[in-house]
Amino acid sequence: MGKFAEADAAISKISICRRCKSRNKAGMKKCRKCGSVYLRAKKKEIRAKK
Ligand SMILES: [Zn+2]
């Protein structure tokens, strides 16, 4: 879990297309934009400022 529960929940609902980098809903089998099946979950690590 990240520091921000709401953001963490929102991020976990998003998948990113490896091909065109468009956002898709988590659970989607194909990218809605290019039809690629190569989706990944959005990174959950929070990049904190130094
Ligand atoms: Zn795509």
mmCIF file of the protein (N, C-alpha, C, O) and its ligand, coordinates in Angstrom:
data_MODEL
# 
_entry.id   MODEL 
# 
loop_
_entity.id 
_entity.type 
_entity.pdbx_number_of_molecules 
1 polymer     1 
2 non-polymer 1 
# 
_entity_poly.entity_id                      1 
_entity_poly.type                           'polypeptide(L)' 
_entity_poly.nstd_linkage                   no 
_entity_poly.nstd_monomer                   no 
_entity_poly.pdbx_seq_one_letter_code       MGKFAEADAAISKISICRRCKSRNKAGMKKCRKCGSVYLRAKKKEIRAKK 
_entity_poly.pdbx_seq_one_letter_code_can   MGKFAEADAAISKISICRRCKSRNKAGMKKCRKCGSVYLRAKKKEIRAKK 
_entity_poly.pdbx_strand_id                 A 
# 
loop_
_entity_poly_seq.entity_id 
_entity_poly_seq.num 
_entity_poly_seq.mon_id 
_entity_poly_seq.hetero 
1 1  MET n 
1 2  GLY n 
1 3  LYS n 
1 4  PHE n 
1 5  ALA n 
1 6  GLU n 
1 7  ALA n 
1 8  ASP n 
1 9  ALA n 
1 10 ALA n 
1 11 ILE n 
1 12 SER n 
1 13 LYS n 
1 14 ILE n 
1 15 SER n 
1 16 ILE n 
1 17 CYS n 
1 18 ARG n 
1 19 ARG n 
1 20 CYS n 
1 21 LYS n 
1 22 SER n 
1 23 ARG n 
1 24 ASN n 
1 25 LYS n 
1 26 ALA n 
1 27 GLY n 
1 28 MET n 
1 29 LYS n 
1 30 LYS n 
1 31 CYS n 
1 32 ARG n 
1 33 LYS n 
1 34 CYS n 
1 35 GLY n 
1 36 SER n 
1 37 VAL n 
1 38 TYR n 
1 39 LEU n 
1 40 ARG n 
1 41 ALA n 
1 42 LYS n 
1 43 LYS n 
1 44 LYS n 
1 45 GLU n 
1 46 ILE n 
1 47 ARG n 
1 48 ALA n 
1 49 LYS n 
1 50 LYS n 
# 
loop_
_struct_asym.id 
_struct_asym.entity_id 
A 1 
B 2 
# 
loop_
_chem_comp.id 
_chem_comp.type 
_chem_comp.mon_nstd_flag 
ALA 'L-peptide linking' y 
ARG 'L-peptide linking' y 
ASN 'L-peptide linking' y 
ASP 'L-peptide linking' y 
CYS 'L-peptide linking' y 
GLU 'L-peptide linking' y 
GLY 'peptide linking'   y 
ILE 'L-peptide linking' y 
LEU 'L-peptide linking' y 
LYS 'L-peptide linking' y 
MET 'L-peptide linking' y 
PHE 'L-peptide linking' y 
SER 'L-peptide linking' y 
TYR 'L-peptide linking' y 
VAL 'L-peptide linking' y 
ZN  non-polymer         . 
# 
_pdbx_entity_nonpoly.entity_id   2 
_pdbx_entity_nonpoly.name        ? 
_pdbx_entity_nonpoly.comp_id     ZN 
# 
_pdbx_nonpoly_scheme.asym_id         B 
_pdbx_nonpoly_scheme.entity_id       2 
_pdbx_nonpoly_scheme.mon_id          ZN 
_pdbx_nonpoly_scheme.ndb_seq_num     1 
_pdbx_nonpoly_scheme.pdb_seq_num     101 
_pdbx_nonpoly_scheme.auth_seq_num    101 
_pdbx_nonpoly_scheme.pdb_mon_id      ZN 
_pdbx_nonpoly_scheme.auth_mon_id     ZN 
_pdbx_nonpoly_scheme.pdb_strand_id   A 
_pdbx_nonpoly_scheme.pdb_ins_code    . 
# 
loop_
_atom_site.group_PDB 
_atom_site.id 
_atom_site.type_symbol 
_atom_site.label_atom_id 
_atom_site.label_alt_id 
_atom_site.label_comp_id 
_atom_site.label_asym_id 
_atom_site.label_entity_id 
_atom_site.label_seq_id 
_atom_site.pdbx_PDB_ins_code 
_atom_site.Cartn_x 
_atom_site.Cartn_y 
_atom_site.Cartn_z 
_atom_site.occupancy 
_atom_site.B_iso_or_equiv 
_atom_site.pdbx_formal_charge 
_atom_site.auth_seq_id 
_atom_site.auth_comp_id 
_atom_site.auth_asym_id 
_atom_site.auth_atom_id 
_atom_site.pdbx_PDB_model_num 
ATOM   1   N  N  . MET A 1 1  ? 0.837  -1.206 0.000   1.00 0.00 ? 1   MET A N  1 
ATOM   2   C  CA . MET A 1 1  ? 0.000  0.000  0.000   1.00 0.00 ? 1   MET A CA 1 
ATOM   3   C  C  . MET A 1 1  ? 0.863  1.244  0.000   1.00 0.00 ? 1   MET A C  1 
ATOM   4   O  O  . MET A 1 1  ? 1.890  1.308  0.677   1.00 0.00 ? 1   MET A O  1 
ATOM   5   N  N  . GLY A 1 2  ? 0.444  2.206  -0.749  1.00 0.00 ? 2   GLY A N  1 
ATOM   6   C  CA . GLY A 1 2  ? 1.190  3.447  -0.794  1.00 0.00 ? 2   GLY A CA 1 
ATOM   7   C  C  . GLY A 1 2  ? 0.800  4.354  0.347   1.00 0.00 ? 2   GLY A C  1 
ATOM   8   O  O  . GLY A 1 2  ? 0.012  4.003  1.226   1.00 0.00 ? 2   GLY A O  1 
ATOM   9   N  N  . LYS A 1 3  ? 1.356  5.480  0.300   1.00 0.00 ? 3   LYS A N  1 
ATOM   10  C  CA . LYS A 1 3  ? 1.101  6.446  1.378   1.00 0.00 ? 3   LYS A CA 1 
ATOM   11  C  C  . LYS A 1 3  ? -0.317 6.995  1.289   1.00 0.00 ? 3   LYS A C  1 
ATOM   12  O  O  . LYS A 1 3  ? -0.961 7.274  2.301   1.00 0.00 ? 3   LYS A O  1 
ATOM   13  N  N  . PHE A 1 4  ? -0.788 7.142  0.046   1.00 0.00 ? 4   PHE A N  1 
ATOM   14  C  CA . PHE A 1 4  ? -2.115 7.698  -0.169  1.00 0.00 ? 4   PHE A CA 1 
ATOM   15  C  C  . PHE A 1 4  ? -3.059 6.603  -0.633  1.00 0.00 ? 4   PHE A C  1 
ATOM   16  O  O  . PHE A 1 4  ? -2.978 6.137  -1.769  1.00 0.00 ? 4   PHE A O  1 
ATOM   17  N  N  . ALA A 1 5  ? -3.922 6.213  0.224   1.00 0.00 ? 5   ALA A N  1 
ATOM   18  C  CA . ALA A 1 5  ? -4.799 5.085  -0.053  1.00 0.00 ? 5   ALA A CA 1 
ATOM   19  C  C  . ALA A 1 5  ? -5.674 5.322  -1.278  1.00 0.00 ? 5   ALA A C  1 
ATOM   20  O  O  . ALA A 1 5  ? -5.859 4.419  -2.094  1.00 0.00 ? 5   ALA A O  1 
ATOM   21  N  N  . GLU A 1 6  ? -6.205 6.512  -1.408  1.00 0.00 ? 6   GLU A N  1 
ATOM   22  C  CA . GLU A 1 6  ? -7.095 6.800  -2.537  1.00 0.00 ? 6   GLU A CA 1 
ATOM   23  C  C  . GLU A 1 6  ? -6.345 6.742  -3.858  1.00 0.00 ? 6   GLU A C  1 
ATOM   24  O  O  . GLU A 1 6  ? -6.825 6.161  -4.832  1.00 0.00 ? 6   GLU A O  1 
ATOM   25  N  N  . ALA A 1 7  ? -5.185 7.337  -3.881  1.00 0.00 ? 7   ALA A N  1 
ATOM   26  C  CA . ALA A 1 7  ? -4.384 7.327  -5.101  1.00 0.00 ? 7   ALA A CA 1 
ATOM   27  C  C  . ALA A 1 7  ? -3.956 5.903  -5.421  1.00 0.00 ? 7   ALA A C  1 
ATOM   28  O  O  . ALA A 1 7  ? -3.940 5.494  -6.582  1.00 0.00 ? 7   ALA A O  1 
ATOM   29  N  N  . ASP A 1 8  ? -3.616 5.168  -4.403  1.00 0.00 ? 8   ASP A N  1 
ATOM   30  C  CA . ASP A 1 8  ? -3.187 3.800  -4.595  1.00 0.00 ? 8   ASP A CA 1 
ATOM   31  C  C  . ASP A 1 8  ? -4.299 2.972  -5.209  1.00 0.00 ? 8   ASP A C  1 
ATOM   32  O  O  . ASP A 1 8  ? -4.064 2.154  -6.097  1.00 0.00 ? 8   ASP A O  1 
ATOM   33  N  N  . ALA A 1 9  ? -5.494 3.190  -4.735  1.00 0.00 ? 9   ALA A N  1 
ATOM   34  C  CA . ALA A 1 9  ? -6.643 2.463  -5.259  1.00 0.00 ? 9   ALA A CA 1 
ATOM   35  C  C  . ALA A 1 9  ? -6.895 2.853  -6.713  1.00 0.00 ? 9   ALA A C  1 
ATOM   36  O  O  . ALA A 1 9  ? -7.205 2.004  -7.549  1.00 0.00 ? 9   ALA A O  1 
ATOM   37  N  N  . ALA A 1 10 ? -6.759 4.137  -7.002  1.00 0.00 ? 10  ALA A N  1 
ATOM   38  C  CA . ALA A 1 10 ? -6.998 4.616  -8.356  1.00 0.00 ? 10  ALA A CA 1 
ATOM   39  C  C  . ALA A 1 10 ? -5.940 4.066  -9.308  1.00 0.00 ? 10  ALA A C  1 
ATOM   40  O  O  . ALA A 1 10 ? -6.246 3.658  -10.429 1.00 0.00 ? 10  ALA A O  1 
ATOM   41  N  N  . ILE A 1 11 ? -4.715 4.061  -8.852  1.00 0.00 ? 11  ILE A N  1 
ATOM   42  C  CA . ILE A 1 11 ? -3.629 3.573  -9.699  1.00 0.00 ? 11  ILE A CA 1 
ATOM   43  C  C  . ILE A 1 11 ? -3.791 2.089  -9.991  1.00 0.00 ? 11  ILE A C  1 
ATOM   44  O  O  . ILE A 1 11 ? -3.508 1.620  -11.093 1.00 0.00 ? 11  ILE A O  1 
ATOM   45  N  N  . SER A 1 12 ? -4.243 1.379  -9.003  1.00 0.00 ? 12  SER A N  1 
ATOM   46  C  CA . SER A 1 12 ? -4.365 -0.065 -9.182  1.00 0.00 ? 12  SER A CA 1 
ATOM   47  C  C  . SER A 1 12 ? -5.466 -0.424 -10.174 1.00 0.00 ? 12  SER A C  1 
ATOM   48  O  O  . SER A 1 12 ? -5.564 -1.570 -10.612 1.00 0.00 ? 12  SER A O  1 
ATOM   49  N  N  . LYS A 1 13 ? -6.290 0.556  -10.524 1.00 0.00 ? 13  LYS A N  1 
ATOM   50  C  CA . LYS A 1 13 ? -7.363 0.293  -11.481 1.00 0.00 ? 13  LYS A CA 1 
ATOM   51  C  C  . LYS A 1 13 ? -6.944 0.615  -12.908 1.00 0.00 ? 13  LYS A C  1 
ATOM   52  O  O  . LYS A 1 13 ? -7.749 0.538  -13.835 1.00 0.00 ? 13  LYS A O  1 
ATOM   53  N  N  . ILE A 1 14 ? -5.698 0.969  -13.071 1.00 0.00 ? 14  ILE A N  1 
ATOM   54  C  CA . ILE A 1 14 ? -5.218 1.395  -14.382 1.00 0.00 ? 14  ILE A CA 1 
ATOM   55  C  C  . ILE A 1 14 ? -4.153 0.447  -14.908 1.00 0.00 ? 14  ILE A C  1 
ATOM   56  O  O  . ILE A 1 14 ? -3.263 0.011  -14.179 1.00 0.00 ? 14  ILE A O  1 
ATOM   57  N  N  . SER A 1 15 ? -4.268 0.147  -16.171 1.00 0.00 ? 15  SER A N  1 
ATOM   58  C  CA . SER A 1 15 ? -3.209 -0.578 -16.847 1.00 0.00 ? 15  SER A CA 1 
ATOM   59  C  C  . SER A 1 15 ? -2.654 0.308  -17.948 1.00 0.00 ? 15  SER A C  1 
ATOM   60  O  O  . SER A 1 15 ? -3.375 1.112  -18.540 1.00 0.00 ? 15  SER A O  1 
ATOM   61  N  N  . ILE A 1 16 ? -1.380 0.156  -18.213 1.00 0.00 ? 16  ILE A N  1 
ATOM   62  C  CA . ILE A 1 16 ? -0.743 0.947  -19.252 1.00 0.00 ? 16  ILE A CA 1 
ATOM   63  C  C  . ILE A 1 16 ? -0.355 0.042  -20.413 1.00 0.00 ? 16  ILE A C  1 
ATOM   64  O  O  . ILE A 1 16 ? 0.204  -1.038 -20.221 1.00 0.00 ? 16  ILE A O  1 
ATOM   65  N  N  . CYS A 1 17 ? -0.654 0.492  -21.589 1.00 0.00 ? 17  CYS A N  1 
ATOM   66  C  CA . CYS A 1 17 ? -0.273 -0.255 -22.774 1.00 0.00 ? 17  CYS A CA 1 
ATOM   67  C  C  . CYS A 1 17 ? 1.230  -0.130 -22.981 1.00 0.00 ? 17  CYS A C  1 
ATOM   68  O  O  . CYS A 1 17 ? 1.780  0.971  -22.965 1.00 0.00 ? 17  CYS A O  1 
ATOM   69  N  N  . ARG A 1 18 ? 1.886  -1.266 -23.174 1.00 0.00 ? 18  ARG A N  1 
ATOM   70  C  CA . ARG A 1 18 ? 3.332  -1.232 -23.396 1.00 0.00 ? 18  ARG A CA 1 
ATOM   71  C  C  . ARG A 1 18 ? 3.653  -0.684 -24.784 1.00 0.00 ? 18  ARG A C  1 
ATOM   72  O  O  . ARG A 1 18 ? 4.772  -0.241 -25.042 1.00 0.00 ? 18  ARG A O  1 
ATOM   73  N  N  . ARG A 1 19 ? 2.696  -0.718 -25.642 1.00 0.00 ? 19  ARG A N  1 
ATOM   74  C  CA . ARG A 1 19 ? 2.944  -0.350 -27.029 1.00 0.00 ? 19  ARG A CA 1 
ATOM   75  C  C  . ARG A 1 19 ? 2.736  1.143  -27.264 1.00 0.00 ? 19  ARG A C  1 
ATOM   76  O  O  . ARG A 1 19 ? 3.600  1.825  -27.814 1.00 0.00 ? 19  ARG A O  1 
ATOM   77  N  N  . CYS A 1 20 ? 1.572  1.638  -26.836 1.00 0.00 ? 20  CYS A N  1 
ATOM   78  C  CA . CYS A 1 20 ? 1.284  3.049  -27.111 1.00 0.00 ? 20  CYS A CA 1 
ATOM   79  C  C  . CYS A 1 20 ? 1.173  3.877  -25.834 1.00 0.00 ? 20  CYS A C  1 
ATOM   80  O  O  . CYS A 1 20 ? 0.944  5.086  -25.875 1.00 0.00 ? 20  CYS A O  1 
ATOM   81  N  N  . LYS A 1 21 ? 1.340  3.196  -24.696 1.00 0.00 ? 21  LYS A N  1 
ATOM   82  C  CA . LYS A 1 21 ? 1.357  3.886  -23.404 1.00 0.00 ? 21  LYS A CA 1 
ATOM   83  C  C  . LYS A 1 21 ? 0.033  4.562  -23.042 1.00 0.00 ? 21  LYS A C  1 
ATOM   84  O  O  . LYS A 1 21 ? -0.001 5.446  -22.185 1.00 0.00 ? 21  LYS A O  1 
ATOM   85  N  N  . SER A 1 22 ? -1.037 4.154  -23.683 1.00 0.00 ? 22  SER A N  1 
ATOM   86  C  CA . SER A 1 22 ? -2.319 4.731  -23.304 1.00 0.00 ? 22  SER A CA 1 
ATOM   87  C  C  . SER A 1 22 ? -2.851 4.021  -22.064 1.00 0.00 ? 22  SER A C  1 
ATOM   88  O  O  . SER A 1 22 ? -2.504 2.875  -21.777 1.00 0.00 ? 22  SER A O  1 
ATOM   89  N  N  . ARG A 1 23 ? -3.684 4.724  -21.359 1.00 0.00 ? 23  ARG A N  1 
ATOM   90  C  CA . ARG A 1 23 ? -4.236 4.150  -20.131 1.00 0.00 ? 23  ARG A CA 1 
ATOM   91  C  C  . ARG A 1 23 ? -5.447 3.284  -20.443 1.00 0.00 ? 23  ARG A C  1 
ATOM   92  O  O  . ARG A 1 23 ? -6.290 3.635  -21.268 1.00 0.00 ? 23  ARG A O  1 
ATOM   93  N  N  . ASN A 1 24 ? -5.511 2.158  -19.771 1.00 0.00 ? 24  ASN A N  1 
ATOM   94  C  CA . ASN A 1 24 ? -6.661 1.279  -19.898 1.00 0.00 ? 24  ASN A CA 1 
ATOM   95  C  C  . ASN A 1 24 ? -7.113 0.869  -18.509 1.00 0.00 ? 24  ASN A C  1 
ATOM   96  O  O  . ASN A 1 24 ? -6.350 0.929  -17.545 1.00 0.00 ? 24  ASN A O  1 
ATOM   97  N  N  . LYS A 1 25 ? -8.352 0.457  -18.427 1.00 0.00 ? 25  LYS A N  1 
ATOM   98  C  CA . LYS A 1 25 ? -8.827 -0.023 -17.139 1.00 0.00 ? 25  LYS A CA 1 
ATOM   99  C  C  . LYS A 1 25 ? -8.136 -1.333 -16.810 1.00 0.00 ? 25  LYS A C  1 
ATOM   100 O  O  . LYS A 1 25 ? -7.878 -2.150 -17.694 1.00 0.00 ? 25  LYS A O  1 
ATOM   101 N  N  . ALA A 1 26 ? -7.839 -1.527 -15.539 1.00 0.00 ? 26  ALA A N  1 
ATOM   102 C  CA . ALA A 1 26 ? -7.252 -2.784 -15.109 1.00 0.00 ? 26  ALA A CA 1 
ATOM   103 C  C  . ALA A 1 26 ? -8.236 -3.907 -15.407 1.00 0.00 ? 26  ALA A C  1 
ATOM   104 O  O  . ALA A 1 26 ? -9.443 -3.759 -15.214 1.00 0.00 ? 26  ALA A O  1 
ATOM   105 N  N  . GLY A 1 27 ? -7.717 -5.007 -15.869 1.00 0.00 ? 27  GLY A N  1 
ATOM   106 C  CA . GLY A 1 27 ? -8.580 -6.120 -16.197 1.00 0.00 ? 27  GLY A CA 1 
ATOM   107 C  C  . GLY A 1 27 ? -8.890 -6.199 -17.680 1.00 0.00 ? 27  GLY A C  1 
ATOM   108 O  O  . GLY A 1 27 ? -9.402 -7.207 -18.166 1.00 0.00 ? 27  GLY A O  1 
ATOM   109 N  N  . MET A 1 28 ? -8.574 -5.120 -18.397 1.00 0.00 ? 28  MET A N  1 
ATOM   110 C  CA . MET A 1 28 ? -8.771 -5.138 -19.834 1.00 0.00 ? 28  MET A CA 1 
ATOM   111 C  C  . MET A 1 28 ? -7.777 -6.105 -20.459 1.00 0.00 ? 28  MET A C  1 
ATOM   112 O  O  . MET A 1 28 ? -6.619 -6.169 -20.047 1.00 0.00 ? 28  MET A O  1 
ATOM   113 N  N  . LYS A 1 29 ? -8.227 -6.846 -21.439 1.00 0.00 ? 29  LYS A N  1 
ATOM   114 C  CA . LYS A 1 29 ? -7.347 -7.815 -22.092 1.00 0.00 ? 29  LYS A CA 1 
ATOM   115 C  C  . LYS A 1 29 ? -6.555 -7.155 -23.202 1.00 0.00 ? 29  LYS A C  1 
ATOM   116 O  O  . LYS A 1 29 ? -5.421 -7.533 -23.499 1.00 0.00 ? 29  LYS A O  1 
ATOM   117 N  N  . LYS A 1 30 ? -7.183 -6.158 -23.807 1.00 0.00 ? 30  LYS A N  1 
ATOM   118 C  CA . LYS A 1 30 ? -6.523 -5.480 -24.925 1.00 0.00 ? 30  LYS A CA 1 
ATOM   119 C  C  . LYS A 1 30 ? -6.548 -3.979 -24.718 1.00 0.00 ? 30  LYS A C  1 
ATOM   120 O  O  . LYS A 1 30 ? -7.421 -3.434 -24.044 1.00 0.00 ? 30  LYS A O  1 
ATOM   121 N  N  . CYS A 1 31 ? -5.574 -3.335 -25.315 1.00 0.00 ? 31  CYS A N  1 
ATOM   122 C  CA . CYS A 1 31 ? -5.552 -1.887 -25.314 1.00 0.00 ? 31  CYS A CA 1 
ATOM   123 C  C  . CYS A 1 31 ? -6.708 -1.376 -26.142 1.00 0.00 ? 31  CYS A C  1 
ATOM   124 O  O  . CYS A 1 31 ? -6.949 -1.856 -27.250 1.00 0.00 ? 31  CYS A O  1 
ATOM   125 N  N  . ARG A 1 32 ? -7.422 -0.406 -25.608 1.00 0.00 ? 32  ARG A N  1 
ATOM   126 C  CA . ARG A 1 32 ? -8.584 0.120  -26.333 1.00 0.00 ? 32  ARG A CA 1 
ATOM   127 C  C  . ARG A 1 32 ? -8.156 0.969  -27.528 1.00 0.00 ? 32  ARG A C  1 
ATOM   128 O  O  . ARG A 1 32 ? -8.945 1.231  -28.436 1.00 0.00 ? 32  ARG A O  1 
ATOM   129 N  N  . LYS A 1 33 ? -6.915 1.386  -27.509 1.00 0.00 ? 33  LYS A N  1 
ATOM   130 C  CA . LYS A 1 33 ? -6.465 2.289  -28.549 1.00 0.00 ? 33  LYS A CA 1 
ATOM   131 C  C  . LYS A 1 33 ? -5.822 1.546  -29.720 1.00 0.00 ? 33  LYS A C  1 
ATOM   132 O  O  . LYS A 1 33 ? -6.176 1.756  -30.880 1.00 0.00 ? 33  LYS A O  1 
ATOM   133 N  N  . CYS A 1 34 ? -4.854 0.661  -29.383 1.00 0.00 ? 34  CYS A N  1 
ATOM   134 C  CA . CYS A 1 34 ? -4.119 0.003  -30.459 1.00 0.00 ? 34  CYS A CA 1 
ATOM   135 C  C  . CYS A 1 34 ? -4.387 -1.497 -30.521 1.00 0.00 ? 34  CYS A C  1 
ATOM   136 O  O  . CYS A 1 34 ? -3.942 -2.168 -31.452 1.00 0.00 ? 34  CYS A O  1 
ATOM   137 N  N  . GLY A 1 35 ? -5.112 -2.025 -29.539 1.00 0.00 ? 35  GLY A N  1 
ATOM   138 C  CA . GLY A 1 35 ? -5.453 -3.432 -29.576 1.00 0.00 ? 35  GLY A CA 1 
ATOM   139 C  C  . GLY A 1 35 ? -4.359 -4.339 -29.077 1.00 0.00 ? 35  GLY A C  1 
ATOM   140 O  O  . GLY A 1 35 ? -4.494 -5.562 -29.125 1.00 0.00 ? 35  GLY A O  1 
ATOM   141 N  N  . SER A 1 36 ? -3.276 -3.761 -28.597 1.00 0.00 ? 36  SER A N  1 
ATOM   142 C  CA . SER A 1 36 ? -2.186 -4.569 -28.068 1.00 0.00 ? 36  SER A CA 1 
ATOM   143 C  C  . SER A 1 36 ? -2.621 -5.312 -26.812 1.00 0.00 ? 36  SER A C  1 
ATOM   144 O  O  . SER A 1 36 ? -3.384 -4.789 -26.000 1.00 0.00 ? 36  SER A O  1 
ATOM   145 N  N  . VAL A 1 37 ? -2.133 -6.528 -26.665 1.00 0.00 ? 37  VAL A N  1 
ATOM   146 C  CA . VAL A 1 37 ? -2.462 -7.293 -25.469 1.00 0.00 ? 37  VAL A CA 1 
ATOM   147 C  C  . VAL A 1 37 ? -1.395 -7.124 -24.404 1.00 0.00 ? 37  VAL A C  1 
ATOM   148 O  O  . VAL A 1 37 ? -1.482 -7.698 -23.319 1.00 0.00 ? 37  VAL A O  1 
ATOM   149 N  N  . TYR A 1 38 ? -0.400 -6.339 -24.726 1.00 0.00 ? 38  TYR A N  1 
ATOM   150 C  CA . TYR A 1 38 ? 0.687  -6.156 -23.767 1.00 0.00 ? 38  TYR A CA 1 
ATOM   151 C  C  . TYR A 1 38 ? 0.400  -4.975 -22.858 1.00 0.00 ? 38  TYR A C  1 
ATOM   152 O  O  . TYR A 1 38 ? 0.817  -3.845 -23.111 1.00 0.00 ? 38  TYR A O  1 
ATOM   153 N  N  . LEU A 1 39 ? -0.319 -5.273 -21.800 1.00 0.00 ? 39  LEU A N  1 
ATOM   154 C  CA . LEU A 1 39 ? -0.628 -4.242 -20.828 1.00 0.00 ? 39  LEU A CA 1 
ATOM   155 C  C  . LEU A 1 39 ? 0.112  -4.542 -19.536 1.00 0.00 ? 39  LEU A C  1 
ATOM   156 O  O  . LEU A 1 39 ? 0.373  -5.698 -19.204 1.00 0.00 ? 39  LEU A O  1 
ATOM   157 N  N  . ARG A 1 40 ? 0.435  -3.513 -18.837 1.00 0.00 ? 40  ARG A N  1 
ATOM   158 C  CA . ARG A 1 40 ? 1.061  -3.712 -17.524 1.00 0.00 ? 40  ARG A CA 1 
ATOM   159 C  C  . ARG A 1 40 ? 0.341  -2.842 -16.515 1.00 0.00 ? 40  ARG A C  1 
ATOM   160 O  O  . ARG A 1 40 ? -0.290 -1.847 -16.874 1.00 0.00 ? 40  ARG A O  1 
ATOM   161 N  N  . ALA A 1 41 ? 0.437  -3.217 -15.270 1.00 0.00 ? 41  ALA A N  1 
ATOM   162 C  CA . ALA A 1 41 ? -0.142 -2.390 -14.222 1.00 0.00 ? 41  ALA A CA 1 
ATOM   163 C  C  . ALA A 1 41 ? 0.707  -1.139 -14.080 1.00 0.00 ? 41  ALA A C  1 
ATOM   164 O  O  . ALA A 1 41 ? 1.922  -1.166 -14.272 1.00 0.00 ? 41  ALA A O  1 
ATOM   165 N  N  . LYS A 1 42 ? 0.062  -0.076 -13.751 1.00 0.00 ? 42  LYS A N  1 
ATOM   166 C  CA . LYS A 1 42 ? 0.791  1.157  -13.536 1.00 0.00 ? 42  LYS A CA 1 
ATOM   167 C  C  . LYS A 1 42 ? 1.674  0.999  -12.306 1.00 0.00 ? 42  LYS A C  1 
ATOM   168 O  O  . LYS A 1 42 ? 1.299  0.343  -11.334 1.00 0.00 ? 42  LYS A O  1 
ATOM   169 N  N  . LYS A 1 43 ? 2.837  1.604  -12.363 1.00 0.00 ? 43  LYS A N  1 
ATOM   170 C  CA . LYS A 1 43 ? 3.758  1.461  -11.243 1.00 0.00 ? 43  LYS A CA 1 
ATOM   171 C  C  . LYS A 1 43 ? 3.145  2.024  -9.981  1.00 0.00 ? 43  LYS A C  1 
ATOM   172 O  O  . LYS A 1 43 ? 2.558  3.106  -9.975  1.00 0.00 ? 43  LYS A O  1 
ATOM   173 N  N  . LYS A 1 44 ? 3.294  1.272  -8.925  1.00 0.00 ? 44  LYS A N  1 
ATOM   174 C  CA . LYS A 1 44 ? 2.689  1.684  -7.668  1.00 0.00 ? 44  LYS A CA 1 
ATOM   175 C  C  . LYS A 1 44 ? 3.644  2.406  -6.749  1.00 0.00 ? 44  LYS A C  1 
ATOM   176 O  O  . LYS A 1 44 ? 3.243  3.019  -5.759  1.00 0.00 ? 44  LYS A O  1 
ATOM   177 N  N  . GLU A 1 45 ? 4.907  2.324  -7.090  1.00 0.00 ? 45  GLU A N  1 
ATOM   178 C  CA . GLU A 1 45 ? 5.867  3.021  -6.222  1.00 0.00 ? 45  GLU A CA 1 
ATOM   179 C  C  . GLU A 1 45 ? 5.685  4.531  -6.350  1.00 0.00 ? 45  GLU A C  1 
ATOM   180 O  O  . GLU A 1 45 ? 5.522  5.061  -7.449  1.00 0.00 ? 45  GLU A O  1 
ATOM   181 N  N  . ILE A 1 46 ? 5.713  5.175  -5.266  1.00 0.00 ? 46  ILE A N  1 
ATOM   182 C  CA . ILE A 1 46 ? 5.582  6.626  -5.282  1.00 0.00 ? 46  ILE A CA 1 
ATOM   183 C  C  . ILE A 1 46 ? 6.964  7.258  -5.350  1.00 0.00 ? 46  ILE A C  1 
ATOM   184 O  O  . ILE A 1 46 ? 7.846  6.972  -4.541  1.00 0.00 ? 46  ILE A O  1 
ATOM   185 N  N  . ARG A 1 47 ? 7.117  8.099  -6.315  1.00 0.00 ? 47  ARG A N  1 
ATOM   186 C  CA . ARG A 1 47 ? 8.402  8.786  -6.423  1.00 0.00 ? 47  ARG A CA 1 
ATOM   187 C  C  . ARG A 1 47 ? 8.388  10.048 -5.576  1.00 0.00 ? 47  ARG A C  1 
ATOM   188 O  O  . ARG A 1 47 ? 7.884  11.093 -5.989  1.00 0.00 ? 47  ARG A O  1 
ATOM   189 N  N  . ALA A 1 48 ? 8.928  9.930  -4.433  1.00 0.00 ? 48  ALA A N  1 
ATOM   190 C  CA . ALA A 1 48 ? 8.961  11.085 -3.523  1.00 0.00 ? 48  ALA A CA 1 
ATOM   191 C  C  . ALA A 1 48 ? 10.081 12.016 -3.919  1.00 0.00 ? 48  ALA A C  1 
ATOM   192 O  O  . ALA A 1 48 ? 11.129 11.593 -4.407  1.00 0.00 ? 48  ALA A O  1 
ATOM   193 N  N  . LYS A 1 49 ? 9.842  13.264 -3.703  1.00 0.00 ? 49  LYS A N  1 
ATOM   194 C  CA . LYS A 1 49 ? 10.901 14.244 -3.980  1.00 0.00 ? 49  LYS A CA 1 
ATOM   195 C  C  . LYS A 1 49 ? 11.985 14.127 -2.921  1.00 0.00 ? 49  LYS A C  1 
ATOM   196 O  O  . LYS A 1 49 ? 11.733 13.798 -1.762  1.00 0.00 ? 49  LYS A O  1 
ATOM   197 N  N  . LYS A 1 50 ? 13.164 14.401 -3.356  1.00 0.00 ? 50  LYS A N  1 
ATOM   198 C  CA . LYS A 1 50 ? 14.284 14.286 -2.414  1.00 0.00 ? 50  LYS A CA 1 
ATOM   199 C  C  . LYS A 1 50 ? 14.245 15.423 -1.398  1.00 0.00 ? 50  LYS A C  1 
ATOM   200 O  O  . LYS A 1 50 ? 15.107 15.498 -0.522  1.00 0.00 ? 50  LYS A O  1 
HETATM 201 ZN ZN . ZN  B 2 .  ? -2.024 0.543  -26.926 1.00 0.00 2 101 ZN  A ZN 1 
# 
